[in-house]
Amino acid sequence: MPTQPRTIDYLLEQAAGAGAISAKPMFGEYGVYLDGKMIGSVCDDRLFVKPTPSGRRHTEPVSEAPPYPGAKPNLLIEADRWDDTDWLADLLRLTAAELPAPKPRKPKRAP
């Protein structure tokens, strides 16, 4: 079942303390971005955060699962943990701090 827009709205509201957080539609689900870095995804109304050493320490114990078939496992953050806004914001900030900056986009060629 695809992610409901109200799920994205709720997640963004809960995670607002992390910084400039946004979600963009991707392949029928959503990518989650913090300060321009993709830090995870929301698939089937479930939050998946890219695994980092700090993120793992912050979330223990946590389960890992792929967001979609064939994907690498990510940290699966259960919806009941979204209610702790400080904890969620800390997780997202820690994750973003350890991920590389996005690569610059190549300019489009003129036809």
C-alpha atoms as a printed R data frame, in Angstrom:
    type eleno elety resid chain resno      x      y       z
1   ATOM     1    CA   MET     A     1  0.000  0.000   0.000
2   ATOM     2    CA   PRO     A     2  1.531  3.350  -0.949
3   ATOM     3    CA   THR     A     3  2.358  5.923   1.687
4   ATOM     4    CA   GLN     A     4 -0.503  8.234   2.566
5   ATOM     5    CA   PRO     A     5  0.102 12.010   2.279
6   ATOM     6    CA   ARG     A     6 -1.093 12.440   5.872
7   ATOM     7    CA   THR     A     7  1.748 10.141   7.006
8   ATOM     8    CA   ILE     A     8  4.294 12.406   5.325
9   ATOM     9    CA   ASP     A     9  2.664 15.518   6.804
10  ATOM    10    CA   TYR     A    10  2.765 13.987  10.296
11  ATOM    11    CA   LEU     A    11  6.379 12.844   9.959
12  ATOM    12    CA   LEU     A    12  7.548 16.252   8.737
13  ATOM    13    CA   GLU     A    13  5.717 17.930  11.615
14  ATOM    14    CA   GLN     A    14  7.268 15.576  14.162
15  ATOM    15    CA   ALA     A    15 10.777 15.960  12.702
16  ATOM    16    CA   ALA     A    16 10.687 19.745  12.242
17  ATOM    17    CA   GLY     A    17 13.142 20.246  15.106
18  ATOM    18    CA   ALA     A    18 15.883 18.531  13.099
19  ATOM    19    CA   GLY     A    19 16.249 21.416  10.653
20  ATOM    20    CA   ALA     A    20 15.249 21.936   7.030
21  ATOM    21    CA   ILE     A    21 13.413 18.642   6.539
22  ATOM    22    CA   SER     A    22 11.438 17.770   3.434
23  ATOM    23    CA   ALA     A    23 10.010 14.803   1.567
24  ATOM    24    CA   LYS     A    24  9.949 14.372  -2.191
25  ATOM    25    CA   PRO     A    25  7.920 11.826  -4.152
26  ATOM    26    CA   MET     A    26 10.141  9.075  -5.555
27  ATOM    27    CA   PHE     A    27  9.012  5.990  -7.433
28  ATOM    28    CA   GLY     A    28  5.585  5.996  -5.797
29  ATOM    29    CA   GLU     A    29  6.950  6.543  -2.286
30  ATOM    30    CA   TYR     A    30  8.960  9.363  -0.662
31  ATOM    31    CA   GLY     A    31 12.586 10.305  -0.105
32  ATOM    32    CA   VAL     A    32 13.308 12.169   3.140
33  ATOM    33    CA   TYR     A    33 15.849 15.000   3.064
34  ATOM    34    CA   LEU     A    34 17.523 17.019   5.796
35  ATOM    35    CA   ASP     A    35 19.453 20.120   4.770
36  ATOM    36    CA   GLY     A    36 19.576 18.841   1.197
37  ATOM    37    CA   LYS     A    37 20.897 15.355   2.058
38  ATOM    38    CA   MET     A    38 18.779 12.282   1.465
39  ATOM    39    CA   ILE     A    39 18.684 10.601   4.863
40  ATOM    40    CA   GLY     A    40 16.015  7.990   4.306
41  ATOM    41    CA   SER     A    41 12.683  7.111   2.810
42  ATOM    42    CA   VAL     A    42  9.077  6.474   3.698
43  ATOM    43    CA   CYS     A    43  7.639  3.367   2.076
44  ATOM    44    CA   ASP     A    44  4.270  1.820   2.925
45  ATOM    45    CA   ASP     A    45  3.842  4.401   5.724
46  ATOM    46    CA   ARG     A    46  7.089  3.222   7.389
47  ATOM    47    CA   LEU     A    47 10.182  5.369   8.018
48  ATOM    48    CA   PHE     A    48 13.512  3.952   6.901
49  ATOM    49    CA   VAL     A    49 16.672  5.872   7.839
50  ATOM    50    CA   LYS     A    50 20.036  5.281   6.193
51  ATOM    51    CA   PRO     A    51 22.271  3.365   8.595
52  ATOM    52    CA   THR     A    52 25.233  5.204  10.128
53  ATOM    53    CA   PRO     A    53 27.305  4.290  13.204
54  ATOM    54    CA   SER     A    54 25.835  7.179  15.240
55  ATOM    55    CA   GLY     A    55 22.325  6.389  14.072
56  ATOM    56    CA   ARG     A    56 22.672  2.757  15.129
57  ATOM    57    CA   ARG     A    57 23.960  3.740  18.579
58  ATOM    58    CA   HIS     A    58 21.130  6.250  19.007
59  ATOM    59    CA   THR     A    59 18.392  3.793  18.036
60  ATOM    60    CA   GLU     A    60 19.472  0.618  19.841
61  ATOM    61    CA   PRO     A    61 17.728 -1.691  19.833
62  ATOM    62    CA   VAL     A    62 16.373 -1.233  16.329
63  ATOM    63    CA   SER     A    63 15.403 -3.524  13.532
64  ATOM    64    CA   GLU     A    64 16.740 -3.183  10.027
65  ATOM    65    CA   ALA     A    65 14.816 -3.929   6.867
66  ATOM    66    CA   PRO     A    66 14.986 -2.999   3.206
67  ATOM    67    CA   PRO     A    67 12.501 -0.262   2.255
68  ATOM    68    CA   TYR     A    68 11.648 -2.150  -0.948
69  ATOM    69    CA   PRO     A    69 12.669 -5.477  -2.520
70  ATOM    70    CA   GLY     A    70 16.305 -5.521  -3.553
71  ATOM    71    CA   ALA     A    71 17.317 -2.506  -1.440
72  ATOM    72    CA   LYS     A    72 19.993 -2.506   1.256
73  ATOM    73    CA   PRO     A    73 18.666 -2.729   4.815
74  ATOM    74    CA   ASN     A    74 17.939  0.590   6.533
75  ATOM    75    CA   LEU     A    75 17.043  1.410  10.125
76  ATOM    76    CA   LEU     A    76 13.300  0.839  10.463
77  ATOM    77    CA   ILE     A    77 11.889  3.468  12.812
78  ATOM    78    CA   GLU     A    78  8.540  2.367  14.184
79  ATOM    79    CA   ALA     A    79  5.727  4.934  14.095
80  ATOM    80    CA   ASP     A    80  5.388  5.023  17.893
81  ATOM    81    CA   ARG     A    81  8.962  6.402  18.099
82  ATOM    82    CA   TRP     A    82  7.963  9.363  15.896
83  ATOM    83    CA   ASP     A    83  6.071 10.816  18.873
84  ATOM    84    CA   ASP     A    84  9.346 11.531  20.701
85  ATOM    85    CA   THR     A    85 10.190 14.604  18.638
86  ATOM    86    CA   ASP     A    86 13.524 15.300  20.360
87  ATOM    87    CA   TRP     A    87 14.706 11.715  19.869
88  ATOM    88    CA   LEU     A    88 13.606 11.718  16.223
89  ATOM    89    CA   ALA     A    89 15.266 15.078  15.499
90  ATOM    90    CA   ASP     A    90 18.506 13.867  17.113
91  ATOM    91    CA   LEU     A    91 18.475 10.686  15.013
92  ATOM    92    CA   LEU     A    92 17.964 12.599  11.785
93  ATOM    93    CA   ARG     A    93 20.673 15.163  12.616
94  ATOM    94    CA   LEU     A    94 23.170 12.435  13.573
95  ATOM    95    CA   THR     A    95 22.436 10.583  10.355
96  ATOM    96    CA   ALA     A    96 22.784 13.665   8.151
97  ATOM    97    CA   ALA     A    97 26.076 14.607   9.827
98  ATOM    98    CA   GLU     A    98 27.654 11.285   8.819
99  ATOM    99    CA   LEU     A    99 26.384 11.132   5.254
100 ATOM   100    CA   PRO     A   100 28.353 12.681   2.391
101 ATOM   101    CA   ALA     A   101 27.156 15.869   0.753
102 ATOM   102    CA   PRO     A   102 25.043 15.300  -2.351
103 ATOM   103    CA   LYS     A   103 26.942 15.289  -5.617
104 ATOM   104    CA   PRO     A   104 26.406 18.388  -7.749
105 ATOM   105    CA   ARG     A   105 23.967 17.891 -10.594
106 ATOM   106    CA   LYS     A   106 25.348 17.900 -14.087
107 ATOM   107    CA   PRO     A   107 23.959 20.674 -16.270
108 ATOM   108    CA   LYS     A   108 21.532 19.559 -18.937
109 ATOM   109    CA   ARG     A   109 22.827 19.597 -22.467
110 ATOM   110    CA   ALA     A   110 21.207 21.956 -24.900
111 ATOM   111    CA   PRO     A   111 19.396 20.132 -27.731
